[in-house]
Amino acid sequence: MTDYKFEGWLGLDASSAEGKMQWGEFEPKPWEETDIDIKISHCGICGSDLHTLRSGWVVRIGSEVKHIALGDRVGVGAQSDSCCGRMGKPCEACESGQENYCPNKHVGTYNGVYLNGGKSYGGYATYNRVPARFAVKIPDGISSAEAAPMLCGGVTTYAPLKHHGAGPGKTVGIVGLGGLGHFGVMWAKALGADKVVVISRTSAKKEDAVKMGADEFIATAEDPSWGKTHASTIDLIVCTVSQTDMPVQDYFSLLKFDGVFVQVGLPDDGFPTFQQKPLIFKRIKITGSLIGSPDDIREMFDLATAKGVKPWISTIPMKDANQAIINFEKGAPRYRFVLENEPETKASL
């Protein structure tokens, strides 16, 4: 038994996404000796989840946990478990440290079901219980508020940039300057890319992009010839937007021979249709990327510490989570909202 309660904002029906969550107690997953309990200090708000990434202090630790100690400051991303070879057959993804691509059991940090039948409830809460394998220590050079959005939005853009070789000698394009895109710009710059190009509809965020490290800004709605003007100038594009009508054909024209287009945004109605000619004549590759593994998160934290990468965040009291969701849906964040638990206080209903 613990001397603390697991309480948080509960999404009891579809109206919760409209700022109508209710504060209440929940039952964490049944305890296993590979688990830890975390006293949550901060939780980021992400458009794909609304209940995920979190950071805080370890207050209980299982007897089989060796890499984390009581009192450690840790973070958990959008995934909190995978099969890890426990379902009767080896898993190549888990064995190679790419648990985020586990084909057997991918447990989200919210709205998931663990192998022992327990449910995952996310981070809009006071405490949470997770398998220690998915908890990553937060370096001293990164605050908990800064770490929270890195654990999902941050690693979602870091992982594909690192995997596809963003760095010296490369020109990187980032489509969309929102919560994901602003991370993409900063990671590309931190990885040493020769040039970072932001691609957005208007120039409204150009000044911010430059401050984040962008070298060039393409406003597609303001320059009818942007596709031709910038044709074959970019090695790698990471697309963070989720519009089904986005001009992917023109995005492809920006890529050099053997260029790579990585989609990380999730269009509700599927990826836009396109002509195959660029794939054939320029040998470009179209691929995707899913969040990041615990190892990816550790690497990302190391890079952030070494290069001084700091996300652009606004902290909001946990008690105001419902209003934060409403403002999030209106596009208010510049560029990430982070919920913050006030010490020993309960949320107002």
C-alpha positions in Angstrom: 0.0 0.0 0.0 1.1 3.6 -0.7 0.5 6.7 1.4 -0.5 8.7 -1.7 -3.5 8.7 -4.1 -3.5 8.4 -7.8 -5.7 11.3 -8.9 -6.0 13.2 -12.1 -8.1 14.7 -14.9 -10.3 11.9 -16.3 -11.7 11.9 -19.8 -15.0 10.1 -19.2 -16.4 10.7 -22.7 -15.8 12.5 -25.9 -16.7 15.9 -24.4 -13.4 15.8 -22.4 -11.6 17.0 -25.5 -13.7 20.1 -25.3 -12.4 21.0 -21.9 -14.8 18.9 -19.8 -12.5 16.5 -18.0 -13.4 15.6 -14.5 -10.9 15.4 -11.5 -11.0 12.0 -9.8 -9.1 9.0 -8.4 -8.0 6.2 -10.7 -6.5 2.7 -10.2 -2.9 2.4 -11.5 -1.7 -0.8 -13.2 -1.1 -3.7 -10.7 2.3 -3.3 -9.2 5.2 -5.3 -10.6 8.8 -5.3 -9.3 9.9 -3.8 -12.6 7.8 -0.7 -12.0 8.3 2.7 -10.5 5.8 5.2 -9.2 6.4 8.8 -10.2 5.2 12.0 -8.4 4.3 14.1 -11.4 5.6 17.6 -11.6 5.0 18.5 -15.2 3.0 17.2 -18.2 3.1 18.5 -21.7 0.0 18.8 -23.9 0.3 17.2 -27.3 -2.3 17.3 -30.1 -2.1 13.6 -30.8 -2.8 12.5 -27.2 -3.9 15.2 -24.7 -2.8 12.9 -21.9 0.7 11.7 -22.2 4.3 12.9 -21.6 5.3 13.6 -18.0 8.2 14.3 -15.7 8.6 14.0 -12.0 10.4 12.3 -9.1 10.6 8.6 -8.4 8.8 7.8 -5.1 8.6 4.0 -5.3 10.8 1.6 -7.0 10.6 -2.2 -7.7 13.2 -4.6 -6.5 14.2 -5.5 -10.0 14.9 -1.9 -11.1 18.6 -1.2 -11.2 19.1 1.9 -13.3 16.9 4.3 -11.3 16.9 5.3 -7.7 14.4 6.8 -5.3 14.3 10.6 -5.8 15.6 10.5 -9.3 14.1 13.0 -11.7 12.7 11.0 -14.7 10.5 11.4 -17.7 8.2 9.1 -19.6 7.2 9.7 -23.2 4.2 8.7 -25.2 4.9 5.0 -24.9 5.2 3.2 -21.5 5.5 -0.5 -22.5 6.1 -3.0 -25.3 6.4 -6.8 -25.5 10.1 -6.8 -24.6 10.2 -10.5 -25.5 7.5 -11.5 -23.0 4.9 -12.8 -25.5 6.5 -16.1 -26.4 8.6 -15.0 -29.3 11.6 -12.7 -29.8 10.9 -9.2 -31.0 13.5 -7.7 -33.3 12.3 -4.1 -32.5 12.5 -4.5 -28.7 15.8 -6.4 -28.9 17.4 -3.7 -31.0 16.3 -0.8 -28.7 13.5 0.3 -31.0 10.6 -0.5 -28.7 8.4 2.2 -30.3 8.1 -0.1 -33.4 7.2 -3.2 -31.4 4.6 -5.1 -33.5 3.4 -7.3 -30.6 2.4 -4.9 -27.8 2.7 -1.1 -28.0 1.3 0.4 -24.8 0.6 4.1 -25.0 1.2 6.2 -21.9 -2.5 7.0 -22.0 -5.5 4.9 -23.0 -3.4 1.7 -23.2 -3.5 -1.8 -21.6 -0.5 -3.3 -20.0 0.4 -7.0 -20.3 -0.8 -7.6 -16.7 -4.2 -6.1 -17.7 -3.7 -2.7 -16.0 -4.6 0.5 -17.8 -2.5 3.5 -18.6 -4.0 6.9 -17.7 -1.4 9.5 -18.8 0.1 12.4 -17.0 -2.7 14.9 -16.2 -2.4 13.6 -12.6 -0.6 13.7 -9.3 1.1 10.3 -9.6 1.6 7.6 -12.2 3.0 4.0 -12.3 5.0 2.8 -15.3 7.5 0.0 -16.2 10.9 1.4 -15.3 12.3 0.4 -18.7 10.4 3.3 -20.2 11.5 6.0 -17.7 14.5 8.1 -18.6 16.6 10.2 -16.2 16.4 13.9 -16.9 19.9 15.6 -17.0 20.6 18.4 -14.5 20.9 20.9 -17.4 17.2 20.5 -18.4 14.3 21.6 -16.2 11.3 19.3 -15.7 9.1 21.9 -17.4 11.4 21.8 -20.5 11.8 18.1 -20.4 8.0 17.4 -20.5 7.4 18.4 -24.1 10.6 16.9 -25.3 9.4 13.5 -24.3 6.8 13.4 -27.1 7.0 16.3 -29.5 10.7 16.7 -29.1 11.7 13.1 -29.8 9.1 12.7 -32.5 11.2 15.2 -34.6 14.6 14.3 -33.2 14.4 10.6 -34.1 13.8 11.0 -37.9 16.3 13.8 -38.2 19.0 11.7 -36.5 18.1 8.5 -38.4 18.2 10.1 -41.8 21.5 11.9 -41.2 20.6 15.5 -40.5 24.0 17.1 -39.9 27.0 18.8 -41.6 26.7 18.9 -45.4 22.9 18.7 -45.3 20.0 21.1 -45.9 17.0 20.3 -43.8 13.4 21.4 -44.4 10.8 21.5 -41.7 7.1 21.8 -42.9 5.0 23.6 -40.3 6.2 25.7 -37.3 4.0 24.5 -34.5 4.8 22.4 -31.4 6.5 19.7 -33.5 8.0 22.0 -36.1 9.7 24.3 -33.6 11.5 21.3 -32.2 12.5 20.2 -35.7 14.2 23.5 -36.4 16.2 23.5 -33.2 17.2 19.8 -33.5 18.3 20.2 -37.1 20.4 23.2 -36.1 21.9 21.4 -33.1 22.8 18.4 -35.2 24.9 20.7 -37.4 22.9 20.9 -40.6 24.4 23.4 -43.0 21.0 25.1 -43.6 17.6 24.8 -42.0 14.6 25.8 -44.1 11.1 26.4 -42.6 8.1 25.8 -44.9 4.9 27.4 -43.8 1.7 28.9 -45.4 2.4 32.5 -44.3 5.3 34.5 -43.0 3.6 35.1 -39.7 6.1 33.0 -37.7 9.1 33.9 -39.7 10.7 36.0 -36.9 10.2 33.1 -34.5 11.7 30.7 -36.9 14.9 32.8 -37.3 15.2 33.0 -33.5 15.0 29.2 -33.3 17.8 28.8 -35.9 16.2 28.8 -39.3 18.3 30.1 -42.1 15.5 30.4 -44.7 11.7 30.7 -44.7 9.3 29.7 -47.5 5.8 31.1 -47.2 3.9 29.0 -49.7 0.7 31.2 -49.7 2.7 34.3 -50.4 4.9 33.2 -53.3 3.1 31.4 -56.2 6.4 30.2 -57.7 7.9 28.8 -54.4 8.1 25.3 -55.8 10.1 26.3 -58.8 12.3 28.9 -57.0 13.5 26.4 -54.4 13.4 23.2 -56.5 16.0 20.5 -55.7 17.6 22.5 -52.8 16.8 20.3 -49.8 18.2 16.9 -48.7 15.7 16.0 -46.0 12.2 17.2 -45.2 10.3 16.4 -42.0 6.7 17.2 -42.4 4.9 18.0 -39.1 1.5 19.1 -40.5 -1.6 17.0 -40.7 -3.6 18.5 -43.5 -5.0 16.1 -46.2 -4.8 18.9 -48.8 -1.2 19.9 -48.1 0.8 20.4 -51.4 3.0 17.3 -51.1 3.7 17.3 -54.8 5.4 20.7 -54.4 7.1 19.6 -51.3 8.7 16.7 -53.3 9.9 19.2 -55.9 12.1 20.8 -53.2 14.1 17.6 -52.6 17.4 16.9 -54.3 18.2 13.6 -56.0 18.0 10.8 -53.4 16.2 13.2 -51.0 14.0 11.9 -48.1 10.5 13.1 -47.1 9.5 12.0 -43.6 5.9 12.4 -42.5 5.3 12.6 -38.7 2.0 14.5 -38.7 -1.2 12.3 -39.0 -3.8 13.6 -41.5 -7.2 12.5 -40.3 -8.3 11.5 -43.9 -5.1 10.0 -45.0 -2.0 11.1 -46.9 -2.7 13.3 -50.0 -2.5 11.6 -53.4 0.5 12.5 -55.6 2.1 11.7 -58.9 4.9 9.1 -58.8 7.2 10.8 -61.3 9.4 12.5 -58.6 9.9 9.2 -56.9 11.2 7.6 -60.2 13.2 10.5 -61.7 14.8 11.8 -58.5 14.8 8.5 -56.6 13.3 10.3 -53.6 12.1 8.3 -50.6 8.8 8.8 -48.7 8.7 7.4 -45.2 7.3 8.0 -41.7 8.5 8.0 -38.1 6.8 7.1 -34.8 7.7 9.0 -31.6 11.0 7.6 -30.2 12.4 4.9 -28.1 13.9 5.4 -24.5 17.3 5.3 -26.1 16.3 8.0 -28.6 15.1 10.1 -25.6 18.4 9.7 -23.8 20.3 10.8 -27.0 18.0 13.7 -27.4 18.5 14.9 -23.8 22.3 14.6 -24.3 22.1 16.8 -27.4 19.9 19.3 -25.7 22.3 19.6 -22.8 25.3 19.8 -25.1 23.8 22.4 -27.4 21.6 24.3 -25.0 18.4 23.5 -26.8 15.4 25.0 -24.9 11.8 24.5 -26.1 9.5 27.5 -26.2 6.9 26.8 -23.5 4.1 28.3 -21.5 3.5 26.7 -18.1 -0.1 26.4 -16.8 -1.3 25.2 -13.4 -2.6 21.6 -13.5 -5.9 22.8 -12.1 -6.5 24.8 -15.3 -6.1 21.8 -17.6 -9.6 22.1 -19.1 -9.0 25.7 -20.1 -5.6 24.7 -21.4 -7.1 22.2 -23.8 -9.6 24.7 -25.1 -6.8 27.2 -25.8 -4.7 24.4 -27.3 -7.4 23.6 -29.8 -7.6 27.3 -30.7 -3.9 27.2 -31.7 -2.7 29.4 -28.8 0.5 27.6 -27.8 3.8 29.3 -28.8 4.9 26.6 -29.0 4.1 24.1 -26.2 1.8 24.2 -23.2 3.1 22.4 -20.1 0.9 21.6 -17.1 2.5 22.1 -13.8 1.5 20.5 -10.5 1.5 22.9 -7.6 3.0 21.2 -4.5 0.5 19.5 -2.3 -2.5 21.3 -3.8 -5.6 19.7 -5.3 -7.2 20.7 -8.6 -10.2 22.9 -8.5 -13.2 21.4 -10.1 
